[in-house]
Amino acid sequence: EPEVTQTPSHQVTQMGQEVILRCVPISNHLYFYWYRQILGQKVEFLVSFYNNEISEKSEIFDDQFSVERPDGSNFTLKIRSTKLEDSAMYFCASSVGRARETQYFGPGTRLLVL
Amino acid sequence: AQSVTQLGSHVSVSEGALVLLRCNYSSSVPPYLFWYVQYPNQGLQLLLKYTSAATLVKGINGFEAEFKKSETSFHLTKPSAHMSDAAEYFCAVSDPNLGNEKLTFGTGTRLTIIP
């Protein structure tokens, strides 16, 4: 069964450093998402991406964040200058369509900012 | 704005007993509703979803949920708990009218199964 994959599974970085989190969505999916889950808190939406552009973003997704689909398979989340409060589990998801369609989640990347 | 409330951050049931996890939504129109499960150190897996068809929705692993508009609820049930059901369960909502794609999650309920 096709699945969403994410790399790396864990990342430790120093405050102020740039990180890139990578995702490979399911191949025939058209909509891509990033969510995050701070330890002990709920899963929060960050951004959705369709047709090579951001279709929606939350207030969390400020200028320090960017997303890109550099080729036909990868979907990346870049944090330009990490802060301590960026420490969280980051989930990538993809879906074949909008709204009623199931979003399939990857296993996540645990980011720790020191 | 859409939101969901999950009553009970922790629920414990005995193996073989009924599982009931509560979710209430806030919306001006009937939303799309989802239940996801998260096993330790894993991602989110869809259990079931309501997208305005049948109000009683059956999912994987013997779970089901009923959409009740009058109660603004979408509670998750399973007749007989199994040890493998121990996990965190998240209710989520999306708004079909806005045509957006984001899921808004509840705070989650951690289910413990007592042998």
Boltz contact constraints between the chains, C-beta under 6 A:
constraints:
  - contact:
      token1: [A, 31]
      token2: [B, 101]
      max_distance: 6.0
  - contact:
      token1: [A, 42]
      token2: [B, 105]
      max_distance: 6.0
  - contact:
      token1: [A, 42]
      token2: [B, 107]
      max_distance: 6.0
  - contact:
      token1: [A, 43]
      token2: [B, 105]
      max_distance: 6.0
  - contact:
      token1: [A, 45]
      token2: [B, 102]
      max_distance: 6.0
  - contact:
      token1: [A, 48]
      token2: [B, 101]
      max_distance: 6.0
  - contact:
      token1: [A, 48]
      token2: [B, 102]
      max_distance: 6.0
  - contact:
      token1: [A, 56]
      token2: [B, 100]
      max_distance: 6.0
  - contact:
      token1: [A, 56]
      token2: [B, 102]
      max_distance: 6.0
  - contact:
      token1: [A, 91]
      token2: [B, 43]
      max_distance: 6.0
  - contact:
      token1: [A, 98]
      token2: [B, 101]
      max_distance: 6.0
  - contact:
      token1: [A, 99]
      token2: [B, 32]
      max_distance: 6.0
  - contact:
      token1: [A, 99]
      token2: [B, 94]
      max_distance: 6.0
  - contact:
      token1: [A, 99]
      token2: [B, 96]
      max_distance: 6.0
  - contact:
      token1: [A, 100]
      token2: [B, 32]
      max_distance: 6.0
  - contact:
      token1: [A, 100]
      token2: [B, 51]
      max_distance: 6.0
  - contact:
      token1: [A, 102]
      token2: [B, 46]
      max_distance: 6.0
  - contact:
      token1: [A, 105]
      token2: [B, 43]
      max_distance: 6.0
  - contact:
      token1: [A, 105]
      token2: [B, 44]
      max_distance: 6.0
  - contact:
      token1: [A, 106]
      token2: [B, 43]
      max_distance: 6.0
  - contact:
      token1: [A, 107]
      token2: [B, 42]
      max_distance: 6.0
  - contact:
      token1: [A, 107]
      token2: [B, 43]
      max_distance: 6.0
  - contact:
      token1: [A, 108]
      token2: [B, 43]
      max_distance: 6.0
